[in-house]
Amino acid sequence: MKAYGIKSERENGFTAIEALVTVIVAAIFLLAINMLYISISQSMSLARSRAVSNDLAYSYLRKYVAAGSTPDWFVCDTATGSSNTNDLTINSSATGQTLASGTLNASEVGLPGPVTYSVKALAIYGCSGVNLKKPIRVDSVVTYGPTSQTARHSTIVGY
């Protein structure tokens, strides 16, 4: 027997609980997609900054390094002791002869500011005696952003 007023079959449509669960699941899914988008966007921005700063550092390095040419821009420091700036055999903490340095306009180069660069040359084998005219190391460094991130390129040049 069938009771009067009680339906044995389910009615068509959603209950309020089903609709609420669906909305919550959709919101969680959209939030996860948004967080993924933000993370990918930040990673792309960092990768772009690294690529631009590396290109700048390499281009400054190439200005002083040419195949088959002797660098006429390097002068060995003859000072003794800690006052020598570019001979590692005399001063083990020598920083090198500054060939170029300066500040770049951050918006022009496409990097977060401040943006600075420096190119230095260092006589790693020394500047005197048998080490005269031995290869030198040229370092190019670009520093950018509020956390002072750096891109560095170095090479050895015949002297």
Buried (B, 14 or more C-beta within 10 A) or exposed (E): EEEEEEEEEEEEEEEEEEEEEEEEEEEEEEEEEEEEEEEEEEEEEEEEBBEBBBBBBBEBBEEBBEEEEEBEEBEBBEEEEEEBBBBBBBBEEBEBBEBEEEEBEBEEBBBBBBBBBBBBBBBBBBBEEEBEEBBBBBBBBBBBBEEEBEBBBEBEBEB
